[in-house]
Amino acid sequence: HEGGADIEWGRGWAFWKAEVMAMLEDTCAMWLGEYQCDGLRFDSASDIPQQPMQHLTFTLRQRFPGRILTAEVTPEDPRGVHELGFDSLWIHSGYFDIIQQHRALGRGHHGGGDWAEGWNLPRLRTVMGLHYGFERPTQAIKYLLGSHDQVGCQNGGAWYEDYVMVGGQHRYAVDQYGGGRDDAHCRAAQRLWWTANVCAACIPMLFMGTETAQNGWWHTDEHHRFQWDDDEVAQDMMRAVKAANTLRERHPALRKGWCNILHEDRPN
């Protein structure tokens, strides 16, 4: 950390030092080489300077061809693929857009209130299609029902100011839609959006616990870690996830190309 600037997570690394870059490369090489991992995910890659990031991805591609390198780049920027050397970027905006729309339902043209517009279809187009600047579906990893960032909570379910647009809390999607896993409409919405996720132009991703309609938030403690529930609600959601995954497997069109919007019916 010698000479590193203070950042959100403490003292920044001294990326200009050869020893630091060698340590990073050796760490990545351990996972890809000794442990034979299929790829790596770089967290908050936008906080790593461009030149060190390019050097690292280029070196890893030379040493481990065929491995997938993915990253979280915030805000979502296709230059992470085109310039930084990643295969795919995590796309989280769809999660927030969908929840905001659900919170607007029952209002707008159905009754007024916050976000009084009903379904905002232009905002939902990128949920299904490619984001601007991306060229192939495999460059975008979408998790319409949330990832560890949106579901995980280390603060006992506390309020997060930067999540105010979706209610201020980290929660499983079935809770974000309203009534939770005991609400048939919320469960149906979760099934629908996972089906949409596997049909969207992307690599789909599902956070553990979502496939059993787990509610609340995720953490490592006994009450919030993955719950091995096998009740009727969990079985119903697992059947839906399996059916949607099978649909994607059977139809190559869902894994290639992109989505063209042919018709929009906002009132419905």
Buried (B, 14 or more C-beta within 10 A) or exposed (E): EEEBEEEEEEEBBBBEBEEBBEEBBEEBBEBBEEEEBEBBBBEEBBBBEEEBBBBBBEBBBEEBEEBBBBBBBBEBBBEBBEEBBBBBBBBBBBBBBBBBBBBBBEBBEEEEEEBEEBBBEEBBBBBBBBBEEBEBBBBBBBBBBBBEBBBBBEEEEEEEEEBEEBBEBBBBBBBBBBEBBEBEEBBEBBBEBBBBBBBBBBBBBBBEBBBBBBBBBBBEEEEBEEBEBEEEBBEBBBEBBEEBBEEBEEEEEBBEEBBEEEEEEEEE
